[in-house]
């Protein structure tokens, strides 16, 4: 009868271990979902290819500075 009691206690510890692991996993998954995944406009770079880039680059940067200000 002692072996059955030991087996029952071991089984209960196993179930407790599974329950704690499950709760930890659910809490961790909820924490990951709450992270804000957003990109600010300052983090974006737009590259616009155009002809005669070398000659027009100065004009292009000046117009970008006007728009930025």
Backbone as JSON Lines, residues from 0, in Angstrom:
{"i":0,"aa":"X","n":[0.81,-1.19,0.0],"ca":[0.0,0.0,0.0],"c":[0.86,1.26,0.0]}
{"i":1,"aa":"X","n":[2.07,1.15,0.56],"ca":[2.98,2.29,0.59],"c":[3.41,2.69,-0.82]}
{"i":2,"aa":"X","n":[3.62,1.72,-1.68],"ca":[4.05,2.02,-3.04],"c":[2.96,2.78,-3.79]}
{"i":3,"aa":"X","n":[1.67,2.46,-3.52],"ca":[0.57,3.16,-4.16],"c":[0.5,4.62,-3.71]}
{"i":4,"aa":"X","n":[0.75,4.87,-2.42],"ca":[0.76,6.23,-1.9],"c":[1.9,7.04,-2.52]}
{"i":5,"aa":"X","n":[3.05,6.42,-2.65],"ca":[4.2,7.1,-3.28],"c":[3.9,7.4,-4.74]}
{"i":6,"aa":"X","n":[3.27,6.45,-5.43],"ca":[2.91,6.66,-6.82],"c":[1.89,7.8,-6.95]}
{"i":7,"aa":"X","n":[0.93,7.85,-6.07],"ca":[-0.08,8.89,-6.08],"c":[0.53,10.27,-5.82]}
{"i":8,"aa":"X","n":[1.44,10.35,-4.86],"ca":[2.12,11.62,-4.56],"c":[2.98,12.06,-5.75]}
{"i":9,"aa":"X","n":[3.68,11.12,-6.37],"ca":[4.5,11.44,-7.54],"c":[3.62,11.94,-8.69]}
{"i":10,"aa":"X","n":[2.47,11.31,-8.89],"ca":[1.55,11.72,-9.94],"c":[1.0,13.11,-9.67]}
{"i":11,"aa":"X","n":[0.68,13.41,-8.43],"ca":[0.19,14.74,-8.08],"c":[1.26,15.81,-8.29]}
{"i":12,"aa":"X","n":[2.5,15.51,-7.97],"ca":[3.6,16.45,-8.22],"c":[3.78,16.67,-9.72]}
{"i":13,"aa":"X","n":[3.63,15.6,-10.49],"ca":[3.74,15.71,-11.94],"c":[2.64,16.63,-12.49]}
{"i":14,"aa":"X","n":[1.4,16.44,-12.02],"ca":[0.3,17.3,-12.47],"c":[0.52,18.74,-12.04]}
{"i":15,"aa":"X","n":[1.03,18.95,-10.85],"ca":[1.33,20.3,-10.38],"c":[2.41,20.94,-11.25]}
{"i":16,"aa":"X","n":[3.42,20.18,-11.6],"ca":[4.49,20.66,-12.47],"c":[3.93,21.06,-13.84]}
{"i":17,"aa":"X","n":[3.04,20.24,-14.4],"ca":[2.42,20.57,-15.69],"c":[1.57,21.84,-15.6]}
{"i":18,"aa":"X","n":[0.82,21.98,-14.52],"ca":[-0.03,23.16,-14.35],"c":[0.81,24.43,-14.23]}
{"i":19,"aa":"X","n":[1.89,24.37,-13.46],"ca":[2.76,25.55,-13.31],"c":[3.41,25.9,-14.65]}
{"i":20,"aa":"X","n":[3.86,24.9,-15.39],"ca":[4.46,25.14,-16.7],"c":[3.47,25.74,-17.68]}
{"i":21,"aa":"X","n":[2.25,25.26,-17.64],"ca":[1.21,25.79,-18.53],"c":[0.92,27.25,-18.2]}
{"i":22,"aa":"X","n":[0.77,27.56,-16.94],"ca":[0.48,28.94,-16.53],"c":[1.63,29.87,-16.91]}
{"i":23,"aa":"X","n":[2.86,29.39,-16.75],"ca":[4.04,30.2,-17.12],"c":[4.04,30.47,-18.63]}
{"i":24,"aa":"X","n":[3.72,29.45,-19.43],"ca":[3.69,29.61,-20.88],"c":[2.62,30.58,-21.33]}
{"i":25,"aa":"X","n":[1.44,30.5,-20.73],"ca":[0.35,31.41,-21.08],"c":[0.71,32.84,-20.72]}
{"i":26,"aa":"X","n":[1.29,33.04,-19.54],"ca":[1.67,34.39,-19.12],"c":[2.76,34.95,-20.04]}
{"i":27,"aa":"X","n":[3.7,34.11,-20.44],"ca":[4.78,34.57,-21.32],"c":[4.23,34.94,-22.7]}
{"i":28,"aa":"X","n":[3.29,34.15,-23.19],"ca":[2.71,34.44,-24.5],"c":[1.91,35.74,-24.48]}
{"i":29,"aa":"X","n":[1.19,36.0,-23.42],"ca":[0.44,37.25,-23.3],"c":[1.38,38.44,-23.23]}
{"i":30,"aa":"X","n":[2.52,38.27,-22.56],"ca":[3.49,39.34,-22.45],"c":[4.07,39.67,-23.82]}
{"i":31,"aa":"X","n":[4.33,38.65,-24.64],"ca":[4.88,38.87,-25.97],"c":[3.87,39.57,-26.88]}
{"i":32,"aa":"X","n":[2.58,39.3,-26.71],"ca":[1.57,39.94,-27.55],"c":[1.41,41.41,-27.23]}
{"i":33,"aa":"X","n":[1.72,41.81,-26.02],"ca":[1.52,43.19,-25.61],"c":[2.59,44.13,-26.16]}
{"i":34,"aa":"X","n":[3.67,43.59,-26.71],"ca":[4.72,44.44,-27.24],"c":[4.18,45.25,-28.42]}
{"i":35,"aa":"X","n":[4.5,46.51,-28.43],"ca":[4.04,47.4,-29.48],"c":[4.99,47.3,-30.67]}
{"i":36,"aa":"X","n":[4.48,46.85,-31.77],"ca":[5.3,46.73,-32.97],"c":[4.89,47.87,-33.9]}
{"i":37,"aa":"X","n":[5.59,48.98,-33.77],"ca":[5.29,50.13,-34.62],"c":[6.59,50.74,-35.1]}
{"i":38,"aa":"X","n":[6.51,51.36,-36.23],"ca":[7.67,52.01,-36.84],"c":[7.41,53.5,-36.89]}
{"i":39,"aa":"X","n":[8.34,54.26,-36.39],"ca":[8.19,55.71,-36.44],"c":[8.65,56.22,-37.81]}
{"i":40,"aa":"X","n":[8.16,57.38,-38.17],"ca":[8.52,57.94,-39.46],"c":[10.0,58.28,-39.56]}
{"i":41,"aa":"X","n":[10.64,58.57,-38.43],"ca":[12.07,58.88,-38.46],"c":[12.92,57.64,-38.75]}
{"i":42,"aa":"X","n":[12.34,56.45,-38.6],"ca":[13.08,55.21,-38.84],"c":[12.99,54.74,-40.28]}
{"i":43,"aa":"X","n":[12.21,55.42,-41.1],"ca":[12.0,55.0,-42.49],"c":[12.88,55.81,-43.42]}
{"i":44,"aa":"X","n":[13.51,55.13,-44.34],"ca":[14.31,55.77,-45.37],"c":[13.72,55.41,-46.73]}
{"i":45,"aa":"X","n":[13.47,56.41,-47.53],"ca":[12.93,56.18,-48.86],"c":[14.02,56.49,-49.87]}
{"i":46,"aa":"X","n":[14.31,55.53,-50.73],"ca":[15.32,55.72,-51.78],"c":[14.57,55.78,-53.1]}
{"i":47,"aa":"X","n":[14.75,56.9,-53.79],"ca":[14.06,57.1,-55.07],"c":[15.12,57.17,-56.17]}
{"i":48,"aa":"X","n":[15.17,56.15,-57.0],"ca":[16.15,56.19,-58.11],"c":[15.64,57.09,-59.24]}
{"i":49,"aa":"X","n":[16.54,57.82,-59.85],"ca":[16.16,58.67,-60.97],"c":[17.37,58.82,-61.9]}
{"i":50,"aa":"X","n":[17.09,59.29,-63.09],"ca":[18.15,59.45,-64.09],"c":[19.07,60.61,-63.72]}
{"i":51,"aa":"X","n":[20.27,60.56,-64.25],"ca":[21.26,61.62,-64.04],"c":[21.39,61.95,-62.55]}
{"i":52,"aa":"X","n":[21.53,60.94,-61.79],"ca":[21.55,61.09,-60.33],"c":[22.65,62.05,-59.87]}
{"i":53,"aa":"X","n":[23.78,61.97,-60.46],"ca":[24.9,62.79,-60.03],"c":[24.6,64.28,-60.21]}
{"i":54,"aa":"X","n":[23.98,64.63,-61.31],"ca":[23.69,66.03,-61.56],"c":[22.5,66.54,-60.73]}
{"i":55,"aa":"X","n":[21.54,65.7,-60.47],"ca":[20.31,66.14,-59.8],"c":[20.32,65.91,-58.29]}
{"i":56,"aa":"X","n":[21.36,65.33,-57.77],"ca":[21.37,64.98,-56.36],"c":[21.29,66.21,-55.46]}
{"i":57,"aa":"X","n":[22.0,67.25,-55.79],"ca":[21.97,68.47,-54.98],"c":[20.57,69.09,-54.95]}
{"i":58,"aa":"X","n":[19.93,69.15,-56.08],"ca":[18.57,69.68,-56.16],"c":[17.61,68.81,-55.35]}
{"i":59,"aa":"X","n":[17.8,67.53,-55.44],"ca":[16.95,66.59,-54.72],"c":[17.09,66.74,-53.2]}
{"i":60,"aa":"X","n":[18.31,66.87,-52.71],"ca":[18.51,67.02,-51.27],"c":[17.96,68.36,-50.77]}
{"i":61,"aa":"X","n":[18.1,69.41,-51.57],"ca":[17.53,70.71,-51.18],"c":[16.01,70.64,-51.08]}
{"i":62,"aa":"X","n":[15.38,69.98,-52.05],"ca":[13.92,69.88,-51.99],"c":[13.47,69.01,-50.81]}
{"i":63,"aa":"X","n":[14.24,68.01,-50.47],"ca":[13.92,67.2,-49.29],"c":[14.04,68.03,-48.02]}
{"i":64,"aa":"X","n":[15.05,68.89,-47.94],"ca":[15.21,69.72,-46.77],"c":[14.06,70.71,-46.64]}
{"i":65,"aa":"X","n":[13.57,71.24,-47.78],"ca":[12.41,72.14,-47.75],"c":[11.18,71.43,-47.22]}
{"i":66,"aa":"X","n":[10.97,70.21,-47.69],"ca":[9.81,69.44,-47.26],"c":[9.92,69.08,-45.78]}
{"i":67,"aa":"X","n":[11.12,68.76,-45.35],"ca":[11.34,68.35,-43.96],"c":[11.07,69.52,-43.0]}
{"i":68,"aa":"X","n":[11.45,70.72,-43.4],"ca":[11.26,71.9,-42.55],"c":[9.9,72.41,-42.77]}
